[in-house]
Amino acid sequence: MRGRAHRGGMRPSMDGDELINLLHRLDLVKVKLNGLENEVRNANTARSAAFLQICGRFSRDFPLNLVGGACSFKFTGP
């Protein structure tokens, strides 16, 4: 008896070509996911840099409080 029981039926065994094809498709998915992770990481880096630039600009006019590594503004005007 070849294959394994699968939900009450038999699942045919995978031949070598099918296995190679499946592994190739999985590699393509991994490459795509890695690319998306890099895009997100780059976007977060750019967003953080822009935020720090904004913090630097506002800190000239408003007192800057650094709490837990994040910048926040405290208005102390009239």
C-alpha positions as CSV (number, residue, x, y, z in Angstrom):
1,M,0.0,0.0,0.0
2,R,1.6,3.3,-1.1
3,G,0.8,6.7,0.3
4,R,-0.8,7.7,3.6
5,A,-4.4,7.7,4.6
6,H,-5.8,11.2,4.2
7,R,-9.3,12.1,5.4
8,G,-10.6,8.7,4.7
9,G,-8.9,8.4,1.3
10,M,-5.5,7.6,0.0
11,R,-3.1,10.4,-0.9
12,P,-0.8,9.4,-3.7
13,S,2.9,9.6,-3.2
14,M,4.8,12.5,-4.7
15,D,7.3,11.7,-7.3
16,G,10.7,13.4,-7.6
17,D,9.7,16.0,-10.1
18,E,6.7,17.0,-8.1
19,L,8.8,17.4,-5.0
20,I,11.4,19.5,-6.8
21,N,8.7,21.7,-8.2
22,L,7.1,22.1,-4.7
23,L,10.5,23.0,-3.2
24,H,11.2,25.5,-6.0
25,R,7.8,27.2,-5.4
26,L,8.5,27.3,-1.6
27,D,11.9,29.0,-2.3
28,L,10.2,31.6,-4.5
29,V,7.7,32.3,-1.6
30,K,10.6,32.6,0.8
31,V,12.4,35.1,-1.5
32,K,9.2,37.2,-1.8
33,L,8.7,37.2,1.9
34,N,12.3,38.3,2.6
35,G,11.8,41.1,0.0
36,L,8.7,42.3,1.7
37,E,10.4,42.1,5.2
38,N,13.2,44.3,3.8
39,E,10.7,46.8,2.4
40,V,8.9,47.0,5.8
41,R,12.3,47.4,7.6
42,N,13.4,50.1,5.2
43,A,10.1,52.0,5.5
44,N,10.3,51.8,9.3
45,T,13.9,53.1,9.2
46,A,12.8,56.0,7.0
47,R,9.8,56.8,9.2
48,S,12.0,56.8,12.3
49,A,14.5,59.1,10.6
50,A,11.8,61.5,9.6
51,F,10.3,61.4,13.1
52,L,13.7,62.2,14.7
53,Q,14.1,65.0,12.2
54,I,10.7,66.4,13.2
55,C,11.6,66.0,16.9
56,G,14.9,67.9,16.3
57,R,13.0,70.8,14.6
58,F,10.4,71.1,17.3
59,S,12.8,70.8,20.1
60,R,14.1,74.3,19.2
61,D,10.7,75.8,20.0
62,F,9.4,73.4,22.6
63,P,11.0,71.6,25.5
64,L,11.8,68.0,24.5
65,N,11.1,65.1,26.9
66,L,12.8,61.9,26.2
67,V,10.8,59.1,27.9
68,G,11.8,55.6,27.4
69,G,13.7,56.4,24.2
70,A,10.7,58.1,22.5
71,C,10.4,61.8,22.1
72,S,7.3,63.6,23.2
73,F,6.5,67.3,23.4
74,K,5.3,69.2,26.4
75,F,3.9,72.6,25.7
76,T,4.9,75.1,28.3
77,G,3.6,78.2,26.6
78,P,1.3,80.9,28.0
